[in-house]
Amino acid sequence: KSVASNFERGDATALGVDFLIKKRWKEFRTWLSYTLSDVQYKFIEFADEPFQAPYNQPHIFKWVNTLSWKKFEISSSFKFRDNN
């Protein structure tokens, strides 16, 4: 009697590049970043051609800010992404 498996063997390929700009003005700091990426799966037994991974996010833009004020540090973060 054979035992069935719920797993398939395959490969994943992740390609990408990140860009980062940082700037500081006295008590204020800001970061802008952009990520361009592509994640592909390939399962020979499942599909003939590679396909996008479910968590693939080809475009991600982030903006992060911090402000030091007295004994406090205030921050904000914004993230915009594509769920292609």
Summary of the structure (lengths in Angstrom):
residues: 84
radius of gyration: 20.6
end to end distance: 42.7
largest distance: 71.7
contacts: 166
relative contact order: 0.24
helix: 0%
strand: 63%
